[in-house]
Amino acid sequence: MYLIMLNRKLIFEILFFRKIEELEAKLEYERLKREKLESELDECRNEIARLIITLRSFEDKKLHSRVRFQNKEEKKFQNSLLATTVK
């Protein structure tokens, strides 16, 4: 009877430790998966920041171009007014 109880206890301990090892392996897998996702998130954030900088640069160039065009148009208008006033 003692051997049967000992065997049951031994089987239980073996199953218990196997389960612990299985859960530790799952935990490690999930940790690696999380780290990979965090790395991808960092890359996406860096790409978004880069794209925002590029977009702002294009917006600044467009605004600068628009201001230059308006200045040219104003000068043309002023010159046309001067030309008509001088006559």
DOSESE-946145 format. One line per 3 residues: number of its first residue (from 1); their letters; for each residue x, y, z negated of C-alpha. Coordinates in Angstrom, 1 decimal, always signed. Each point is the difference from the previous one (the first is absolute). Example, Ala and Ser with C-alpha at 12.3 -4.5 7.8 and 13.67 -1.06 7.14 Angstrom:
% residues 2
1	as	+12.3,-4.5,-7.8  +1.4,+3.4,+0.7
% end
This chain:
% residues 87
1	myl	+0.0,+0.0,+0.0  +2.9,+2.3,-0.9  +1.5,-0.6,+3.5
4	iml	-3.2,+0.9,+1.7  -0.3,+3.3,-1.9  +3.7,+0.7,+0.7
7	nrk	-0.5,-0.7,+3.7  -3.1,+2.3,+0.1  +1.9,+2.7,-1.8
10	lif	+2.9,-0.4,+2.4  -2.3,+0.0,+3.1  -1.7,+3.1,-1.4
13	eil	+3.3,+1.8,-0.5  +1.2,-0.9,+3.5  -3.2,+1.3,+1.5
16	ffr	+0.2,+3.1,-2.2  +3.5,+0.8,+1.1  -0.8,-0.7,+3.7
19	kie	-2.9,+2.4,-0.3  +2.3,+2.6,-1.5  +2.6,-0.5,+2.8
22	ele	-2.8,+0.3,+2.5  -1.3,+3.2,-1.5  +3.5,+1.5,-0.2
25	akl	+0.6,-0.8,+3.6  -3.3,+1.7,+0.9  +0.9,+3.0,-2.1
28	eye	+3.4,+0.3,+1.8  -1.7,-0.3,+3.4  -2.5,+2.7,-1.0
31	rlk	+2.9,+2.2,-1.2  +1.8,-0.3,+3.2  -3.2,+0.6,+2.0
34	rek	-0.6,+3.2,-2.1  +3.6,+1.2,+0.5  -0.4,-0.5,+3.8
37	les	-3.2,+1.9,+0.0  +1.5,+2.8,-2.0  +2.9,+0.2,+2.4
40	eld	-2.5,+0.2,+2.9  -1.9,+2.7,-1.8  +3.2,+2.0,-0.5
43	ecr	+0.8,-0.3,+3.7  -3.5,+1.1,+0.9  +0.3,+3.0,-2.3
46	nei	+3.3,+1.0,+1.5  -1.5,-0.3,+3.5  -2.9,+2.2,-1.0
49	arl	+2.3,+2.6,-1.4  +2.1,-0.1,+3.2  -3.1,+0.4,+2.2
52	iit	-1.3,+2.9,-2.1  +3.3,+1.8,+0.4  -0.1,-0.7,+3.8
55	lrs	-3.6,+1.2,+0.2  +0.8,+3.2,-1.9  +3.0,+0.6,+2.2
58	fed	-2.3,-0.3,+3.1  -2.6,+2.3,-1.6  +2.7,+2.6,-0.8
61	kkl	+1.3,-0.1,+3.6  -3.6,+0.3,+1.4  -0.7,+2.9,-2.3
64	hsr	+3.3,+1.7,+0.9  -0.8,-0.5,+3.7  -3.5,+1.4,-0.4
67	vrf	+1.3,+3.1,-1.8  +2.6,+0.5,+2.7  -2.7,-0.3,+2.7
70	qnk	-2.2,+2.5,-1.9  +2.8,+2.4,-0.3  +0.7,-0.2,+3.7
73	eek	-3.7,+0.6,+0.8  -0.1,+3.0,-2.4  +3.1,+1.4,+1.7
76	kfq	-1.6,-0.5,+3.4  -3.1,+1.8,-1.2  +2.0,+2.8,-1.5
79	nsl	+2.0,+0.4,+3.1  -3.1,+0.1,+2.1  -1.5,+2.6,-2.2
82	lat	+3.3,+2.1,+0.2  +0.0,-0.5,+3.8  -3.6,+1.4,+0.3
85	tvk	+0.7,+2.8,-2.5  +3.2,+1.1,+1.8  -1.8,+0.4,+3.4
% end
